[in-house]
Amino acid sequence: MEDVEIVLIADKTDETDRDGYPIKTETKKTVFARKKSVARTEFYEALRSGMNPVYIFEMFAGDYDGQRLVEYEGVRYEVARSYQASPDCISLTCKEVRRK
C-alpha cells in the first residue's frame, strides 16, 4: 500500500447557457488515500463482467460524496464500485476511462 493524493471529480450541470443548454462544470477535491493493487481474483472476475479495474483507493469516508471520477498522477479513472468497509473508511475500485 502507498499513501497518495488523488483528486475526486464531480460533474455538475446546474447552469444553462443563454440558449438554455446545460453547462457542464466540474468540481474537484484533493484528498489523501491509500493506493492498493486490485487482487488477482477480483481482477479476473471483473474482466469477465467487462470491467477493467486498475486501482483501489481507500480513504476517509467523510471525504467521499459520490464522485464518479478520480484523477491520479494526471490520469482519470472511473469509479466502478464503492464499498464502505467501516464507518470511517471507503474503498473505491477504479477503472480506466474509455476515450471517445
C-alpha positions in Angstrom: 0.0 0.0 0.0 1.1 3.5 -0.7 -0.2 6.8 0.6 -1.1 9.1 -2.3 -3.0 12.3 -3.2 -6.0 11.8 -5.5 -8.5 14.3 -6.9 -12.2 13.4 -6.7 -14.1 14.9 -9.6 -17.9 15.5 -9.8 -19.8 16.7 -12.8 -22.4 19.4 -12.3 -25.0 20.7 -14.8 -26.8 23.3 -12.6 -26.5 26.2 -15.0 -27.6 26.8 -18.6 -26.2 29.0 -21.3 -28.2 31.8 -22.9 -29.8 29.3 -25.3 -31.0 27.1 -22.5 -28.4 24.3 -23.0 -26.9 22.8 -19.8 -23.3 23.9 -18.9 -21.2 21.1 -17.7 -18.8 22.1 -15.0 -16.6 20.0 -12.7 -15.8 20.4 -9.0 -12.5 18.9 -7.8 -11.5 17.9 -4.3 -8.0 16.8 -3.4 -7.8 14.1 -0.7 -5.3 11.6 0.7 -5.8 7.9 0.1 -4.1 4.6 0.2 -3.4 3.1 -3.2 -3.8 -0.7 -3.4 -3.5 -3.1 -6.3 -6.5 -5.0 -7.4 -6.3 -8.6 -6.2 -5.9 -11.2 -8.8 -9.2 -12.9 -8.2 -11.1 -9.7 -8.2 -9.3 -8.6 -11.4 -10.3 -11.7 -13.3 -13.9 -11.7 -12.0 -14.2 -8.0 -13.1 -12.8 -8.8 -16.5 -15.5 -11.4 -17.0 -18.1 -8.8 -16.5 -16.5 -6.3 -18.9 -14.8 -4.1 -16.3 -11.0 -3.4 -16.3 -10.2 -2.4 -12.7 -6.8 -0.7 -12.2 -6.6 0.6 -8.7 -8.4 0.5 -5.4 -8.1 3.7 -3.3 -9.0 3.5 0.4 -9.8 6.8 2.0 -11.7 8.6 4.8 -15.4 8.1 4.1 -16.3 11.7 5.0 -14.2 12.9 2.1 -16.3 11.0 -0.5 -19.6 12.4 -1.7 -20.4 10.1 -4.6 -17.9 11.4 -7.1 -17.7 9.3 -10.3 -14.2 10.2 -11.4 -10.8 10.1 -9.8 -7.6 11.7 -11.0 -4.3 10.1 -10.0 -1.0 11.2 -11.4 -2.7 13.2 -14.2 -4.8 10.2 -15.4 -8.5 10.0 -14.9 -10.3 6.8 -13.7 -13.9 6.0 -13.3 -15.2 4.8 -10.0 -16.6 1.4 -10.9 -17.5 0.4 -7.3 -17.5 2.0 -3.9 -17.5 -0.1 -0.7 -17.7 1.2 2.8 -15.7 -1.2 4.9 -16.2 0.7 8.1 -17.9 3.9 9.2 -14.6 5.8 8.6 -13.2 4.1 5.6 -14.5 3.7 2.0 -12.8 1.8 -0.9 -13.1 3.0 -4.5 -12.4 0.4 -7.2 -11.4 2.4 -10.2 -11.2 1.5 -13.9 -9.7 3.3 -16.9 -11.8 5.9 -18.5 -12.6 4.9 -22.1 -11.7 7.6 -24.6 -14.4 8.5 -27.1 
